[in-house]
Amino acid sequence: MDIGKIKDNYKFFENFDDEPEIIFESDREDMEILHVWEGYLDDILRDPDLEGAGWLGFTRDYHQCKGAFGDESIEVITNISEYLDDLKSYATRKFDYEDTKDVYDMLFSWLEEAINKRCKKIIVKVV
């Protein structure tokens, strides 16, 4: 019986071996580790709302080069609902890449699962 982490999900990083990779991992043993090509996340987060309400979550981190997207290339996120709320603002976005909508849906569901399973933190790494 395998009692380790559920296997890594490379579906959205296959064929991008030499490109930047973003890894999403929770503090729970029963959640997948997601591996995503950075281009998909860029497609989701490009052209953020500039109406002055302030950025949060991935949008803030990505566009202000903070956390995993800064010099350290790793971030521990404890306010998971903030990152889920941020993704909600991109729900109706038209994406450039065919698979980006699937990546969006997967990441959104994964964050919801993390919240439902009462994860205390998720780790985001850019490698």
N, C-alpha and C positions, 0 to 999 in steps of 0.2 A: 504494500500500500504506500503510495506517494503522499507524504504529509508536508512537503515543501510548498513553496510558492506555486501558484498556478503559472503555467508557462508564459514566457514572454510572447508578446504579440508584435510581430515584425511586418504585418500585412502592409502597413503604410510607410515602410522603410525599405522594402525589397527593391532592388535595382537602383538604389541610391547610395551604394557603399562608400563612395568617396565624397559624399555631401554631408553637411552638418545634420546631426541627429538630435532630436529632443526625446528624452526619456522621462516618463511619468511613472512614479512608483509610490505606492501608499505604504503606510505602516502596518497594513494588514497582510497576513499570509495568504488570504483567500481571494486576493484581487490580482488581475493581470498586471504585468508591467508593460506599458505601452511604449513603442519605439516609433517615432514619427519623423518623416523628412521635414526639415525646417521650412521648406518652401510651402508646404501645406499650411503651417501655422501663419506664415507671412501672408498667404492668400486670405486667411480668415481675418487677420488683424490689420491689414492694410487700410489706409484711408479711415482712421477712427473719427468719431464725432468730435468736431472742434467747436461746439456750441458753448463751451465754457463751464460745463457742469463738473468737470474734473474726471480724470481717468482713474480706473481701479483695476485690480486683478492683472490679467495677462496684458491688457492694453497698456497700462501704466508701466509694467515691468519691461515689456518689449520695446516700446517707443522711447522710454527714458533710460534704456540700457541698464536696468537694475536687476538684482537677483541673478537668476540663471542666465539672463541675457546681458549681464555685465561682465566685469573682469573675472569674477569667481567661477562663472559657468555652472553654478549650483545654487539652489534655493530650497529652503524648507518652508512650506506654506502651512500655516495653522488656521487661517481664516478661509477655509475651503469654499464656503458659501459666497464670499466676495468674488472668487474666480468664476464660480458658476453664474452669478449675476452678471458679470462682465460678458461671458459668452452669450447670454441671452440677448444682448444688444446686437449681436450679429446674426440672429436667427433668420432674417429675411434677406441677407446679403446674397448677391449673385457672385459666384466664385469663378475664377479663371480656369482652374484645373478641374477636370471631371471628377476626381476622387475627393476633392476638398470637402464637399458636403458630407460624404461618408466619414471623413476624419472629424469634422465638426460634430456630427451625431454621436460618434464613438466617444469623443472626449467629453461631451456634454453628459452622456449616460454614465461614463466612468466617474465623473465628479459627483453626479447624483448618487451613485452607488457608494462612493466614499462617505458621503454625508449620511446616507441611510445606515451604513455599517458603523457609524460613529468613529470614523478615522480621526485621529488627533492631528495627523500631519500627512502631507504628501511632499515628495521630493521631486523637483524638476531639475534635470541636468541637460546641458547642451554640450555635446561632444563632437 
